[in-house]
């Protein structure tokens, strides 16, 4: 025992000198040898943690005395360990000696998934918090940073809920701080589950900040009433009445009869009575579009009712609501394959973007966990809905020539609204340079004003940023303005793809491969400039060949166009 003794006070064991185990422990903890008491304490706790962790595997089930069923999986537990670590389990096991429990029966307000329960259980056994598994805490969108996507938020909410119900106070504090950070970063629709868990778990600080975020946002009153507890919804609506949001200030008020008719239509849809909806439309001057009935039915009603409302053919499937979302955007958040297919069959545009710059497939991917998307699809069994929604939308993006810039805007490209606008402006600007009459025709059909289509040739500073910046413009107004320009430019590009496919292919290749070089012909060494000019001449030939093909095709189809592309003259920058 020399290693544990101080030089001035060694410990020896003889028949005349017996020390109790407590005395030995005290000496060890206060000794100054190589292994001090604090180090020994840390080593002992770490070893205890590792030993208890072994009881969580298959080996531990040999000694378990109960099971918890989670999402169809039986998880072996040891009542004595859980009772010692959680007051919830202590009270449960003291009055109930069952050997099998269902997790859903233990949770009063919602469900906790298998992966979240295993992480909580591991902490109770070992005192160590494992990192969240990527397959359940990230989404399948490749451009997402996975810090505020819906799977990341939902998993943090599950851990918060389980920690609160099972009374693990240190984890409650940890996850509350994590969720407080997410409240300020996430889109407002994804703050809703955070607010709900804060309300049920009585987390006052988290609840106050979540309520303030929703009250100050443009989240619709209908969504608030549908998705939040009634007491919380009433408080938020009351706060909005005393301090209207920007959106409410921009919406005309005072038309009580119109508001009443809208509510009547929504209530009829809630009761699955489409015939009653038809009668309301006949008796009043309001339309399905004015009441955003299609947005409502897609978000909240049964799939059968969605089909019946669509069959009326009285609503615009590409209509945007006051938040800038199309009906397909709303359907993408619901993730119901039959609804998405019904909308696409009715002509819903898969390429339309939200104010944040997301299309329908991007919305779906940001809501889907890799665990669900990669789930094994066995023959003869129903496919996973998450995977089906993404597959349907991606197929539509690739199949429909009017569904966006398939070869030009891939899902792996930048996910910034401003960058998408710049790319589209470049595309249209070079179309006007290479095919002036064809581009003008497409712009006229798309109702695109020439002054709006600045593009690379006139709208960027030397550092690549857009010239026009209004410092007094709010972010919401700015996004709506940019989205409107993107829609106009997209229609122009889409029409070009439809009527001038070969010319469009040349432009696609130019934008992807040659843009950086051709634009700056005077840059680089003399050899580099010569190579650029040779490539530019090749590009001219490609342009003429493509135009000839499109011209022949248009003549065969009876579509006439007085083109000036044959008089095309190359320009240098």
N, C-alpha and C positions, 0 to 999 in steps of 0.2 A: 504493500500500500504506500510505498515511498512517493509514488507519483502524485498522490492526492494530499500529501502532508506538507505543511509549512516547515521550514528549517528549524524554527524555534519551538514547534509543537508537533512532534511526530505522533502517529497513531499506531499503537501496537496491541495485538490481541494475545493476552495471557490469561491464565486461570484466575489471576488476582485482579485483572482489569477487564471487566466486561462492559461493553457499551450497547445501548439499545440501538435498534435500527434507525429510530428518529434522530438519535445523537449523531450517528454516522452520516445520515443525510444532511444534517445541519453543518457538520464539518466539511462535507463534500461541497455544499453550496457556497461556503464562505472561504474555501481554499483558494490559493493563488497559483496552482500548478498550471501545466500546459492546457488542461481542459477545465475551465472554470465552471462554476455552477450554472451560469446562464447558458453556456454552450451545451452542457449536458442536458439541460432542460429542453433546449431547441432540438437536439438530436433525439431525445426520448419522444417528444411530441411528433416529430417527423416520422419516426419509426412506428409509433402508434397509429398515425394517419395512414401509413402504407399498409399496415396489418389490417385495419378496418376496411380499407378499400378493397381488399381481396374478398370480403364478404358480399360485395356487390355483384360479383361474377357468378358463373355457373357453380363454382366451388362453394360459394357462400349459401347457395340454395339448400345444401345438405343440412345446414344448421338453422335455417329460417323457421319461423313459427307462424308466419302469415303471408298473404299475398295482396297486392293492389293491382286491379285490372285497369290498364290505361290503353285506350284505343285498341282494345282486343288483345293486348299483351299482358301476361301475368308477370308482375315484378315481385320477386321474393324480398321480404323485409324482415327485420329483427325488431320485435316490439320493444325490447328493453333499450336498444340504442336510440330509436326514435323518441321514446318516452323521455329519455334523459336529455335529449337535445331540443325538443319542442313541446311547449305547454299544450298545444293543440292535440298532439298525439298522446301526451300524458293523460289528458282528460278523456280522450276517446277510448284508449285501451283500458283505463281504469273502470269504465262503466260498460264497456262492450268487449267481449272476449271472442269475437268472431275470428275465423282464420282467413277470411276472404273479404276484401272491401273493393267497391267500385269507386274509382276516383271521382266520377261525375256526381256520386251521392255525397261526397265530402265537400263539394264546392257549391256554394249557394247561388252565384250570379253568372257563372260562365264556365268554360272548359279550359283545361290546361293540357297541352299535347304531351306525347310520350317523351320527346327530347327535352322539353323544359322540366318535366318531372324528374327525369334521370339526373339532370344537372343539380336540381335542388336536393335530391336524395344523396347524391355524391357529396355535396357540401355538408349535409347533416352527419354523414359518416366520417368524413375526413377533415372537415374544417377548411378545405381548399375549394375555391370556386373555379371550375373549369371554363375555358373559353367557349363561346357559343359555336355550335357546329355550323359550318358554312352552308351546308345543304338545307338548313331551315332558317337561317338568319340573313340570307342574301337573296337577290332576285336573279333572273336569267338574262337580264339586259346587260350586254357586254360593256356598254358605255357608262353604266351606273357605278358610282363610287361605293355604294352599299352602306352609306352612313345614315341616310334618311329614307331609303326605299321601304315599302310597306312590310315586307317580310322581316326586316330588321326591327321595325317598330313593333310589329305583332309579337315577335319573340321576346323583346324586352318587356312588353305588357304582360305576357304570360308569366315570365319570371317574377315580375312585380306582384301580380295577383297571387301566385302560389306562395311567395314569401310572406305576404300579408295574411293570407288565410291560415297558413301553418305557423304564423307568429314567430318568424325568424327576423328579429328586429334589425340586426346588422345588415341583412340583405335588403330589407325594406329601405333603409337609408341609402344604400348604394344604388339601387335601381331607381329610386325617386330622383336622385341627382342626374342619373343618365336620362331619364324621361324629361326632366326639366330642360335639359340641353336640346332634346329633340323637339320640344314644343316650339321653340323659336326658329328651327331650321326646316321642319317638314312642311309640306303643303297642307293646307288647312283641312282637307278631307281626311288626311291621315292623323290629324290631331284628335279626331273624334274618339278612337279607341283609347287614347291616353286619358282623355277627359272622363270617359266612362269608368275606367279602372280607378281613377283618382276619386270619383264620386262613391263607388261601392266600397273602396278600401279606406275612405275617410282620410285622405291625404290632403290636408287643407292647403298647403303651399302649392302643390301640383295642381289642385283643383282651381285655385284662384287664377293662376297663370294660364291654364288651359281655357277657362271661361273667358278671360280677357282676350285671348288670341282669337277665339271663335267669334266673340261679339264684335271685334274690330275688323273682321274679315268680311268677304262678300259671299260667304256660304249661305245658300238659300234658306229661307224660313221653313220651307217644306222639309228640307233635309234635316234641319235642326229638330223639328218636331217628330220626325220619323225615327231618327237614329239616336237621340239622347233621352235620358230619363226626363219625365215631364217636369219635375221641379227644376232641373238644370235648364231645360228649354225655356221655361217661363222666365227664369232669371236673365237669360241671354237676350230674349226678345224685349224684356223690360229695359235692359241696358241700352239696347239699340234705339228704343223709342225716345230715350232721354238724350242719346248721342248718336244720331244717324250716321251710317257709314257713307263712304263716297258713292257707292253704287246706289244706295237708297236716295241720296240727294239727286242723282241723275235720273231716277225713275219717277215719272209723274204719279202723284198721289191724288186722292180725293174721289176717284172713280169707284165708289163703293159698289155700284151695281155690277160693274165689270168684275171686281174682286169676288163678289158673291157668286157670279156665274162660273168663274174659274173654280171655286171651291165645290160648287155643285157637280161640275164635270169630274173633278178628282174623286169626290165621294162616290160617284156612280162607278168610276173605274175601280175603286177599292171594293165595291160590292159586286164586281164582275158583271155589271149590267151595261153592256155596250148599246143595247137598244135604248136605254134611258139616256145615254150620252147622245145618241142620234136625235132624240126628242129635244134635249136641251139645245142642241145646235140649231134646230128648226125654230125653236121658240125665241131664241135670243140672237143678237147680231154678232156674237163672239164666235171665233173659229177654233179649230184644234190647234192651229199654229199659235194663235194669240194666247191660248192657255197653256202652251207647251205640254199638251196632253201626251204627245208621243214620248217626250223625255220622261214624263211622269210614269207612264205605263211600263216603259222599258226598265225603269229603275225599281219599281215597287210591286208590279202586278204579276199575275201568273202568266206563263208563256202562252197559254191558250188565248188569254185576253189580248196579249200583244199581237198575235196573228189576226184576231178579229178586228182590232183597231186598224191594223195595216191594210186589211182587206177593204176598208171603207174608202181608201184612196183619197182621203180628204186632208192629209197632212204631208208636209215637206220633210222627207227623211234626212235631208242635209241641212235642215234649219239649225241655226245656232241659238242657244238660250242666252240669257243676260250675262252668263259667265264665259261665253265664247265657246261652249262645248256643243258639238253636234250630238245627234241621237246615238250614233255609233260610238262616240267617246263614252257616253253614259253606259252603253251596253258592254263596252270593254271593261269597265270597272266592275260590272256585275259578273262577268265571266260565265255567261250562259250560252253555249254553242248554238242552240236552236234560235235564240233571239238574234245573234249576230248573223247567222245565215239568212234569216228572214229579212233583215235590213239590207243585206248585200243583194238579195234577190229583187228587192224593191228599188235598187239603184243607189244605195248609200255609198258615199265616196270614202274609200279606205285611206286616202292620202291626206285628208284634211287634218290640220294641226290645231292643237289647243293653244291657248295664249302662252303657255310655257314651252311650246314647240314640240309637243309629243303627238304622234299619230296613234291610231287605235291599237296597232300591234305593239308599239312601244309601251302603251299604258298596260296592256295585258302582261307583257314581259316583266314590267316593274312590279307587278302584283303577284308574280308566280315564283315559288321557291324551286330551286334545283331538285329537291327531293320529290316534288310533285311532277315537275316537267320530265324528269328522267325515269319516272316510275315505269317498270317493265310492263309493256303492252302485250298481253298474251292473246293468242288467237281465240276468238269466240267470247272474249270478255269485253265489257264496255270500257272504252278508252277513258283516260283521265280527262276531266273537263278543262283543266288548265292547259294541258297540251293541245287539246282539240281547238280551243279558241285561238291560240297562237298559230297553229297549223292552218286553220281556215283563213285567217287574216293574211298570213305570209303567202299562201297560195294565191289569194286575190291580188296581192301586191305584185306578184310575178306574172299573173295571167292577164290582168287588165292593163292594156296600154295607156289607159287614162288614169291609172291609179298611182301616179307619181313617177319619179325619175328613177326607175328600177336600176339602171346601170350607172346612174349618176349620184343618187343619194342612197347609199346602202346603210344598213342599221349600224354598221361599225363606224360610220363617219361621225363628225362632231355633232354634239347634242345641244348646241347653243342656237337660240332663235336668231340672233344677229348674224351668226356665221351662215346659217341656211339662207337668210335673206341676201347676203353678199354673194353666195354661190349662185343663186338664182339670177341676181342682177347681172353677174358676169355672163351667165349662160345666154340670157336674152340680148345683152349688148353685143356679144360676138355673133349671135344669129343675125342681128341687124347689119353687122359688118359684112358677113359672108353671103347672106341671103336677104338683102334689104326688102324686096317686095314680098317674099314669103313671110318674113317676120312681121312686116306691117299688116299683112292680111290676118295672121294669127292674132296679133294684138287687137285688131279691130273687132274680130269675132269675140275675143275675151274681154272686150270693153276696157282695154288697158290704155291709160293715158300715156303718151310719149314722155311727158315731163316727169312721170313717176319712175320711169325705167332708166335710172342713171347708170348703174353698173360700174364696172371697173374703169371704163373709159372716162368717167366724169365725177363719180361720187366718192372717191377715196382720196385721202391725203397721202402724202409720201410714206407715212408709217402704216398705211393699210387700213386705217379706221375710217368710219363714215364721217362725212363733213358736217351734216346737219345734226346738231345736238341742242335740244331745248331743255335748259336746266330747270324750267318751271313745270315741265311735263311730269306727271306722276307715273310711277312704274306701270300701273294698270293701263293708263291711257297709252303709254308708249308701246306696251306689248300688243294692245288692240290695233294700233296703227301699223305696227310691223306685220302683224298677222294678216291684216287686210292687204298689205302690199304683197306678202307671200302668196296669198290666195290668187291675186291678180296675175302675178308672174307664173304661178303654177299652171293656171288655165292656159296661159300663152304657150308654155312649154308643152303641155299636154296636147293642145291643138296642133302644134308643130309635129309632134310624134305621130299623130293620127294621119295628117295629110301629107307630111314630108318625112317619112320614116328614114330614108337613106341619108338625107341631109342631117337629120337628127343624130344618126349614128356617127357621122363625121364629127359633129360638134361634141358628142360624148367622148369620142377618142381624143379630140383636141383638148378638151377640158381636163381629162385624166392624165394625158401623157405629155402634151406639148405646151400647155399654157405658160409655165414659168419661163421656158426658153424663148418661145416665139414673141411674147409680149415685149421682151427686152432684147431686141436684135443688136443694139449697139453695145451691149454688155459683153465682157469677156475678151479673150485674146483674138487676134485676127483669124486664126484657124477656127476658133469657136464661133465667131461671127459668120464665117463662111459656111460652116456646117448648119448653122441656124437658117441661113438664107436658102440653102439647098433644101432643107426640110420644109421651109415655107413654100417653095415652089412645088414640092411634092404635094403639100396640103392644097394648093390651088388646083392641081389636077384632080385630087380626090373630091374637092368641092364640085368641080364641073361634072365629073362622072356621076356623083350622087344626084346632082340636080337633074341630069338627063334622065336617070332612072325614075325619079319622082315625077318629072314632067310627063314621061310616057305613060306612067301609071294613072296620072290624073286625067290625061286625055282619054284613056281607055274607059275610065269611070264617068266621063262626061263632065268632069269638074274643070272649069276654065280658069286660068289665071294668067294675066299679062305680067310675066316675070321680067325683072331686070337683072336676074342673076347671070344671064349670058353676058351682060355688060359689066359684070363684077370686076372691080379693080382692087387689088390688094393694097392695104394701108399699112404703113409702118408706124410704130409708136416710138 
